[in-house]
């Protein structure tokens, strides 16, 4: 067994939860995405979105959070490698990672909008 591998499932879960906590505490955009996700969940609950729609909203929002965490990891590794000095490849890598977050966030917003618009349309215009 590698010295960096956890010896128990419980420790692995604790390390993973610590990673989520660190992302929450250190990454402003991660906190913003969590607030947006909570708002989106609240709207979905208020509109009584069906189970499949709610699951799609959960998945879309969690995907944004995962991509945001991966973006943070990429930035940390690049900063460590380049010792926090500016480099063209570092900038390009960080820009691409940030673009992945943007694409996932826009996709999540579109999914939520379509589900909410369909639900609102059904409530008010189909009787």
C-alpha positions as CSV (number, residue, x, y, z in Angstrom):
1,X,0.0,0.0,0.0
2,X,1.2,3.5,-0.9
3,X,2.0,5.8,2.0
4,X,-0.5,8.3,0.5
5,X,-3.4,5.9,0.3
6,X,-6.0,5.8,3.0
7,X,-6.3,2.6,5.0
8,X,-10.0,3.0,5.6
9,X,-13.2,4.1,3.8
10,X,-14.0,6.4,6.7
11,X,-10.7,8.2,6.4
12,X,-11.2,8.6,2.6
13,X,-14.6,10.2,3.2
14,X,-13.1,12.5,5.8
15,X,-10.4,13.6,3.4
16,X,-13.0,14.2,0.7
17,X,-15.2,16.2,3.1
18,X,-12.1,18.2,4.1
19,X,-11.6,19.0,0.4
20,X,-15.1,20.3,0.0
21,X,-14.7,22.4,3.2
22,X,-11.4,23.8,1.9
23,X,-13.1,24.7,-1.4
24,X,-15.9,26.4,0.4
25,X,-13.6,28.4,2.7
26,X,-11.0,29.4,0.1
27,X,-12.9,29.8,-3.1
28,X,-15.3,32.7,-3.4
29,X,-16.8,31.5,-6.7
30,X,-17.5,28.1,-5.1
31,X,-19.5,29.8,-2.4
32,X,-21.4,31.8,-5.0
33,X,-22.2,28.7,-7.0
34,X,-23.5,27.0,-3.8
35,X,-25.8,30.0,-3.1
36,X,-27.1,29.9,-6.7
37,X,-27.7,26.1,-6.3
38,X,-29.6,26.7,-3.1
39,X,-31.7,29.4,-4.8
40,X,-32.3,27.1,-7.7
41,X,-33.4,24.2,-5.5
42,X,-35.7,26.5,-3.6
43,X,-37.4,27.7,-6.8
44,X,-37.7,24.1,-8.0
45,X,-39.3,23.1,-4.7
46,X,-41.6,26.2,-4.7
47,X,-42.7,25.4,-8.3
48,X,-43.2,21.7,-7.4
49,X,-40.9,20.5,-10.2
50,X,-41.3,16.8,-10.9
51,X,-38.7,14.3,-9.7
52,X,-36.9,14.0,-13.0
53,X,-36.7,17.8,-13.5
54,X,-35.5,18.2,-9.9
55,X,-32.8,15.5,-10.4
56,X,-31.7,17.3,-13.6
57,X,-31.4,20.5,-11.7
58,X,-29.4,18.8,-8.9
59,X,-27.1,17.2,-11.4
60,X,-26.5,20.4,-13.3
61,X,-25.7,22.4,-10.2
62,X,-23.4,19.7,-8.7
63,X,-21.6,19.5,-12.1
64,X,-20.9,23.2,-11.8
65,X,-19.5,22.7,-8.3
66,X,-17.3,19.8,-9.4
67,X,-15.9,21.7,-12.3
68,X,-15.3,24.7,-10.1
69,X,-13.3,22.5,-7.7
70,X,-11.3,21.0,-10.6
71,X,-10.6,24.5,-11.8
72,X,-9.2,25.4,-8.3
73,X,-7.0,22.3,-8.4
74,X,-5.7,23.2,-11.8
75,X,-4.9,26.8,-10.6
76,X,-3.2,25.5,-7.5
77,X,-1.0,23.0,-9.4
78,X,-0.1,25.6,-12.0
79,X,0.8,28.2,-9.4
80,X,2.9,25.7,-7.5
81,X,4.7,24.6,-10.7
82,X,5.4,28.2,-11.9
83,X,6.0,29.4,-8.3
84,X,3.3,32.0,-8.7
85,X,5.2,33.7,-11.5
86,X,3.4,34.8,-14.7
87,X,3.9,32.4,-17.7
88,X,2.0,32.3,-21.0
89,X,1.2,28.5,-20.6
90,X,0.0,29.1,-17.1
91,X,-2.4,31.8,-18.3
92,X,-3.7,29.7,-21.1
93,X,-4.3,26.7,-18.8
94,X,-6.1,28.8,-16.2
95,X,-8.2,30.5,-18.9
96,X,-9.3,27.2,-20.4
97,X,-10.1,25.8,-16.9
98,X,-12.2,29.0,-16.2
99,X,-13.9,28.5,-19.5
100,X,-14.9,25.0,-18.5
101,X,-16.5,26.5,-15.4
102,X,-18.3,29.1,-17.5
103,X,-19.7,26.5,-19.9
104,X,-20.9,24.3,-17.1
105,X,-22.6,27.3,-15.3
106,X,-24.3,28.5,-18.5
107,X,-25.5,25.0,-19.3
108,X,-26.8,24.6,-15.7
109,X,-28.6,28.0,-16.0
110,X,-30.2,27.0,-19.4
111,X,-31.3,23.6,-18.0
112,X,-32.9,25.3,-14.9
113,X,-34.5,28.0,-17.0
114,X,-36.1,25.5,-19.4
115,X,-37.4,23.4,-16.6
116,X,-38.8,26.4,-14.7
117,X,-40.3,28.0,-17.9
118,X,-42.0,24.8,-18.8
119,X,-43.4,24.5,-15.3
120,X,-44.6,28.1,-15.2
121,X,-46.1,27.8,-18.6
122,X,-48.0,24.7,-17.6
123,X,-49.3,26.3,-14.4
124,X,-50.7,29.4,-16.1
125,X,-51.5,28.7,-19.7
126,X,-52.5,25.0,-19.9
127,X,-55.9,24.3,-18.3
